[in-house]
Each structure stands twice: as C-alpha cells, then as structure tokens.
Amino acid sequence: MELVYFVLVGAAAGWLASMLMNINASLVLTIVLGIVGGFVGGWGLGQLGVMLPWGVVGEIITAAIGAVVLIFLYKLVTK
C-alpha cells in the first residue's frame, strides 16, 4: 500500500513541478521526478531545518520543491 502512496504523491509532485518549470514530460518521468524529488526535497529542507506541517499536502510540496531543483539542474547541465 505504501508503494501506491509513493506513486500518487510522486505523480502529484512531478506534475506540479513540470507545470512550474514548463516542461512536457511523460507520465512515467513525471512520477519518477516526483518520487526522486521527494527524497531531494526532504533532504534539502531537512538540512535547512524546515518541515512542512500540512500532512500529504506538505509532502507533495516538499517533493515538488525537490523535483523543481532536479529539473533546474537538468536544464543547467544540458544547455
């Protein structure tokens, strides 16, 4: 059941990040960006001492922040 949760949160976060960064990504890439972004965002915000308190919404926002960072780094490297 946790796998389904990770996929749903990852999909929502990846979609939000792709809208913010204006990229067209497939569903699989969107989900992967959201899941990996969750780890990146959780680690990064943890290093800053920030924890979003809004449950699932906070988790989606954290993952979206991480996914935005990943997309930014990808665009920076591929230019």
N, C-alpha and C positions, 0 to 999 in steps of 0.2 A: 504494500500500500504506500510505503514511503517513496518508492520509485515513481508512482503516478503523481504524487505530490511534487517531487522534484521536477518532473517533466512539465506539469502545469504551471508551477511558479517560474520555471525557466522559459517556457513559451511566452508567458505574460511579460516577463522582464526583457526577453530578447525582442519581442515586438515593440515594447516601449522604447528600448534603446535604438532599434532600427528606425523608428519614427523620428526620434530626436536627432539622430545622426544622418538622416535622409539617405538610407541605403536600401536597395532591394535585395532581400535575402530569402532563400528557400525556407520552408518550414523547419527542416532538419537543422540548418545553420542557425536559424533563429533560436531554436530550443537549446542547441549546444552553446551559443553565445550567452544565453540566459543562465544556463547551469554553471558554466565556467565563470561567468560574470558574478555569480553568487559567491563563489569562492574568493575571487579577486576583491569584490566589494566588501565582503565580510572581513577579509584580512586587512584591507586598507583602512576601512572605518574603525576596525579594532585597534590598529596602530595609532589612530588619531584619538582613541578613547570615546568614539561616538557609537551609540547603539540606538537604532530607531525603535520606538516602543509600540508600534501600531500593529503587531501581530503579522498576519500574512501580508498586509499592505506594506509594512516596514521591510519584510523580506523581499518583496517584489521590487521596492525602491532600491534597496541595497544591491540586489542582483543587477538591476538596470544601471546603477552607477558603475558597477564593475564592468558590465558589458559595454557601456559608453567608453570607458577607459580602454578596453580591448580594441574597439573599433577605431578609436583615435590613434592608438599605437599602430594598428594595421595600416591605416591611411598614411601615417607618418613614415613608415618603413617602405611602403610601396610607391611612394612618389619619386 
